[in-house]
Amino acid sequence: MGSLIDALRAALGPGAVLTGADARGRPASAREATGCAALAVVLPRSTAEVARVLSLCHAAGHPVVPRAGMTGLVGGTVTGPGEIALSLERLSAIEGLDATTGTLTVGAGATIQSVQQHAAEHGLLFALDLGSRGSATVGGAIATNAGGNKVIRYGMMRDLVLGVEAVLADGTLVSSMNAMLKNNTGLDLKQLFIGTEGTLGIVTRAVLRLHPLPRARHTALAALPGFDAMTGFLQAMRAESNGTLSSFEAMWPAYYALATRLATQPAGRPRPPLPHGAPFYVLVEWEGADPDGDAGRFATALERALGRGLLLDAVVARSEAERAALWAIRDEVSEHLRPLGPRTAFDVSLPIPAMPGYVDGLARTVAARWPEGAVVAFGHLGDGNLHVIVATGAPVDGAEDGRAAADLVYRPLAALGGSVSAEHGIGLDRKAYLPLSRSAAERRVMALVKRALDPADTLNPGKVLDTAAALDPAS
Ligand SMILES: Cc1cc2nc3c(=O)[nH]c(=O)nc-3n(C[C@H](O)[C@H](O)[C@H](O)COP(=O)(O)OP(=O)(O)OC[C@H]3O[C@@H](n4cnc5c(N)ncnc54)[C@H](O)[C@@H]3O)c2cc1C
């Protein structure tokens, strides 16, 4: 093994190959700031160096696990003791913005926030937005096909990427840095690397799609009398927003109560902004280019919804500070959920009409298993995406409880046509549940693609799918 480490050091120079305590000082996961178990953490500075690392590791038959912002929530960056962790953090260059085409070329290690800021300085918007924006990177967001708060308007990361440069397991560079909206010249190769969690290639650069920077945002928090009213309100907002509806964040009452308990409210604000006790709450936002016109339409749309009985009450943000306070109710999830104690978080998709029955059914099965337990739900309703938290009360066995909770959350989804992962991916944590959402034929095609691009299974091995099992006709 020493010879591989020596070869990597010779290729990358001093300070780029961390071993021993230096490697262990690196994060093990999104939740563990240290404790990386990798044989070495490798920090290349360029695409050429990434290609060199992969070529050396491939020749040695050595597994490589890509990592970047380390905010992923499904164990996709977990690195075993014999594996090499390859961090993209030094490939963070923001290379060039083309205002005419509305594109930005960046290194995979650039953070989402740095990209948003750069675009905004040029009057443009990079529309992916998520709570981890300060650490999560472009490469990580591509690898996980990240979603976030504005998917209803701008789509997921897949919709915001025009071109990708990636390195395959054997070190082959595939540059597919297309910058055009239309390009029907055979297979769209970037799709191989979007949402495949570093199992088919390592993303090193990308061409991102930008949108006009909104000139005004209109934000309100509403209380609703029931789920049908919430879907009616969603339809009304879609119809009346003139295409500017950018967020529609639903909160079940248990989430709202936790998020607006007194301890989390900033001093000086009315607390909570709307009283507890409504059946549902929604944070709704429009992003438009006509500040005065949009403000009038937004107010009218809310008044109409009140008039139709879709809303019980609503508060509108009158300043950026008020908007930030409303968004804090939805964004600062970990802080809000702390009083729940031991809990497991899930991120599922299902048809919108099936949501209330699914959440109520889950609450019953959780109560039967853990009488002190609770189910807390919230999510991007317009995208069919629910975040579900299962709290167990007092833990008997954390790992066992986590598995039992996953069974209760995931098993009903197959019959509903739902998905065990909406936006976080599969990684290691959800691998066992992939068959609930993807058929044997689908898994086999995934495995065939993996075999074709990484026959030795050295790139993020064991994540997403068990290739051999998926190819086994008996499985
Ligand atoms: C507070 C918080 C809020 C979040 N909110 C959201 C949200 O709203 N929506 C959402 O979708 N996610 C959310 N996430 C999850 C996470 O931020 C995203 O999955 C993000 O895209 C991960 O980016 P990263 O750079 O941290 O990647 P990592 O965590 O470092 O890696 C994630 C996966 O991508 C692979 N990978 C990383 N870089 C590359 C690369 N360059 N090439 C190939 N593979 C690579 C890794 O092997 C791993 O499988 C949230 C996480 C936190 C902690």
The ligand as an SDF file (V2000), in Angstrom:
LIG
                    3D

 53 58  0  0  0  0  0  0  0  0999 V2000
  -28.5510   21.6330    6.6490 C   0  0  0  0  0  0  0  0  0  0  0  0
  -28.6820   20.8320    5.3880 C   0  0  0  0  0  0  0  0  0  0  0  0
  -29.6910   21.1470    4.4960 C   0  0  0  0  0  0  0  0  0  0  0  0
  -29.8260   20.4120    3.3160 C   0  0  0  0  0  0  0  0  0  0  0  0
  -30.8390   20.7380    2.4710 N   0  0  0  0  0  0  0  0  0  0  0  0
  -30.9650   20.0580    1.3180 C   0  0  0  0  0  0  0  0  0  0  0  0
  -32.0310   20.3740    0.4040 C   0  0  0  0  0  0  0  0  0  0  0  0
  -32.8680   21.2240    0.6500 O   0  0  0  0  0  0  0  0  0  0  0  0
  -32.0840   19.6770   -0.7530 N   0  0  0  0  0  0  0  0  0  0  0  0
  -31.1720   18.7000   -1.0780 C   0  0  0  0  0  0  0  0  0  0  0  0
  -31.2580   18.1210   -2.1560 O   0  0  0  0  0  0  0  0  0  0  0  0
  -30.1760   18.3730   -0.2150 N   0  0  0  0  0  0  0  0  0  0  0  0
  -30.0510   19.0160    0.9550 C   0  0  0  0  0  0  0  0  0  0  0  0
  -29.0460   18.6780    1.8300 N   0  0  0  0  0  0  0  0  0  0  0  0
  -28.1260   17.5770    1.4770 C   0  0  0  0  0  0  0  0  0  0  0  0
  -26.7800   18.0280    0.8350 C   0  0  0  0  0  0  0  0  0  0  0  0
  -26.4670   19.3660    1.1400 O   0  0  0  0  0  0  0  0  0  0  0  0
  -26.7910   17.8180   -0.6730 C   0  0  0  0  0  0  0  0  0  0  0  0
  -26.8920   16.4300   -0.9500 O   0  0  0  0  0  0  0  0  0  0  0  0
  -25.5450   18.3650   -1.4000 C   0  0  0  0  0  0  0  0  0  0  0  0
  -25.7800   18.3090   -2.7860 O   0  0  0  0  0  0  0  0  0  0  0  0
  -24.2580   17.6180   -1.1040 C   0  0  0  0  0  0  0  0  0  0  0  0
  -23.1600   18.3690   -1.5960 O   0  0  0  0  0  0  0  0  0  0  0  0
  -21.7030   18.1930   -0.9410 P   0  0  0  0  0  0  0  0  0  0  0  0
  -20.7410   19.0250   -1.7220 O   0  0  0  0  0  0  0  0  0  0  0  0
  -21.7510   18.4210    0.4950 O   0  0  0  0  0  0  0  0  0  0  0  0
  -21.4120   16.6550   -1.2640 O   0  0  0  0  0  0  0  0  0  0  0  0
  -20.8350   15.4490   -0.3030 P   0  0  0  0  0  0  0  0  0  0  0  0
  -21.6680   15.3710    0.8940 O   0  0  0  0  0  0  0  0  0  0  0  0
  -19.3810   15.7360   -0.0920 O   0  0  0  0  0  0  0  0  0  0  0  0
  -21.0390   14.2540   -1.2610 O   0  0  0  0  0  0  0  0  0  0  0  0
  -22.3450   13.8220   -1.5670 C   0  0  0  0  0  0  0  0  0  0  0  0
  -22.2850   12.6800   -2.6120 C   0  0  0  0  0  0  0  0  0  0  0  0
  -21.7470   13.1640   -3.8310 O   0  0  0  0  0  0  0  0  0  0  0  0
  -20.5170   12.5120   -4.1760 C   0  0  0  0  0  0  0  0  0  0  0  0
  -19.6570   13.5680   -4.6970 N   0  0  0  0  0  0  0  0  0  0  0  0
  -19.2920   14.7220   -4.0880 C   0  0  0  0  0  0  0  0  0  0  0  0
  -18.5770   15.4830   -4.9340 N   0  0  0  0  0  0  0  0  0  0  0  0
  -18.4970   14.7930   -6.0950 C   0  0  0  0  0  0  0  0  0  0  0  0
  -17.8940   15.0720   -7.3630 C   0  0  0  0  0  0  0  0  0  0  0  0
  -17.2440   16.2070   -7.6030 N   0  0  0  0  0  0  0  0  0  0  0  0
  -18.0160   14.1370   -8.3410 N   0  0  0  0  0  0  0  0  0  0  0  0
  -18.6850   12.9650   -8.1260 C   0  0  0  0  0  0  0  0  0  0  0  0
  -19.2490   12.6560   -6.9520 N   0  0  0  0  0  0  0  0  0  0  0  0
  -19.1670   13.5760   -5.9480 C   0  0  0  0  0  0  0  0  0  0  0  0
  -20.0400   11.8470   -2.8980 C   0  0  0  0  0  0  0  0  0  0  0  0
  -19.2920   10.6690   -3.1580 O   0  0  0  0  0  0  0  0  0  0  0  0
  -21.3730   11.5240   -2.2080 C   0  0  0  0  0  0  0  0  0  0  0  0
  -21.8870   10.3300   -2.7420 O   0  0  0  0  0  0  0  0  0  0  0  0
  -28.9130   19.3630    3.0300 C   0  0  0  0  0  0  0  0  0  0  0  0
  -27.9010   19.0540    3.9350 C   0  0  0  0  0  0  0  0  0  0  0  0
  -27.7850   19.7640    5.1080 C   0  0  0  0  0  0  0  0  0  0  0  0
  -26.6740   19.3980    6.0570 C   0  0  0  0  0  0  0  0  0  0  0  0
  1  2  1  0
  2  3  1  0
  2 52  2  0
  3  4  2  0
  4  5  1  0
  4 50  1  0
  5  6  2  0
  6  7  1  0
  6 13  1  0
  7  8  2  0
  7  9  1  0
  9 10  1  0
 10 11  2  0
 10 12  1  0
 12 13  2  0
 13 14  1  0
 14 15  1  0
 14 50  1  0
 15 16  1  0
 16 17  1  0
 16 18  1  0
 18 19  1  0
 18 20  1  0
 20 21  1  0
 20 22  1  0
 22 23  1  0
 23 24  1  0
 24 25  2  0
 24 26  1  0
 24 27  1  0
 27 28  1  0
 28 29  2  0
 28 30  1  0
 28 31  1  0
 31 32  1  0
 32 33  1  0
 33 34  1  0
 33 48  1  0
 34 35  1  0
 35 36  1  0
 35 46  1  0
 36 37  1  0
 36 45  1  0
 37 38  2  0
 38 39  1  0
 39 40  1  0
 39 45  2  0
 40 41  1  0
 40 42  2  0
 42 43  1  0
 43 44  2  0
 44 45  1  0
 46 47  1  0
 46 48  1  0
 48 49  1  0
 50 51  2  0
 51 52  1  0
 52 53  1  0
M  END
$$$$
